């Protein structure tokens, strides 16, 4: 891959938030071009060996809830062979068992491709038992099962990836129409993480564009309806502390992102669709230097967040309704609003924004999404000893 160097960064305590990096070539060539060794280059070549090194150690979690099987098959097709796909489903099991249909498709696909995989239902007793055995009860509901929600499915995926010894974990939505885009995201994950000097790193995808039909023509929108708002307030957050206006953060709602496992285990998470915006809040709170850090060793090493601009247009299922978009805006801004380090001025602006959009009423308070503590507190040894992998959905041992 040939990629712009991460030249500019915004620092917030121990966090380094790199500005978006531009991709020049998805495939950077077989041989290493020694001209890139010059210190005057602003472009780097990441060798295929380095990309494969990371992909071999990476699981890619694919959350799915009632999506078309053809889309999921396309997503599987785009995952590089060496990455382990972990499909975490919350699809209907009645009256028609969509989960079973997914399992059948995944199983045939992976058998033909000779690809290892894991697929599990988020609400299965087996998944719940892993959390229970690990003493991580926050995610379990009154029935003792993993709660509903995308973030909850992602947490299940992180736990499975860690139990299998993966060093990196990435996330790609299951409703993507273009296998080529999926492939590019996975490659950008490995390229992004390959640049890290710290063991605590993250790579987040900034979509190049999102195609829409406007007046019977294609229009390639740069920003999603939710992300433009989340990014604005995240940047204001940084600006209020630094005293300098910034536009560094452009991946506030990046559903497509990857982390090194040490970082994935240190972050707190928030429920449902607030999860990606909350990554930043958790980083600012834990490693921003405003509050004492619960993890001094990570603070010492530093946290690196790479934002990578993809080249494929992002085309996914879009008919999920206006209420869904409004809910995502509400949730994303609510996690900022409720942070104990959110400046009062910013809280007022967030409230004004949500009221102006009639997302919250004049006298309403902002909901506070449920929080999940860092997974590092989970007892993985016990969970691992007590996990019967043969019972875990459809599973080809890795
Ligand atoms: N396991 C699981 N459990 N998966 C779920 C659940 C759930 O409860 N809910 C949704 N999913 C899956 C969907 O099937 C899809 O693959 C993915 O999670 C994203 O859900 P969508 O409902 O399609 O979200 P979106 O496209 O509106 O939003 C996406 O992009 C946003 C950025 O614009 C999500 O990735 C958001 O998290 C992201 O912020």
Boltz pocket constraint, residues with backbone or C-beta under 6 A from the ligand:
constraints:
  - pocket:
      binder: B
      contacts: [[A, 62], [A, 63], [A, 64], [A, 65], [A, 66], [A, 67], [A, 88], [A, 89], [A, 90], [A, 122], [A, 148], [A, 149], [A, 150], [A, 151], [A, 153], [A, 154], [A, 172], [A, 173], [A, 174], [A, 175], [A, 224], [A, 226], [A, 227], [A, 252], [A, 253], [A, 254], [A, 255], [A, 256], [A, 272], [A, 273], [A, 276], [A, 316], [A, 317], [A, 320], [A, 324]]
      max_distance: 6.0
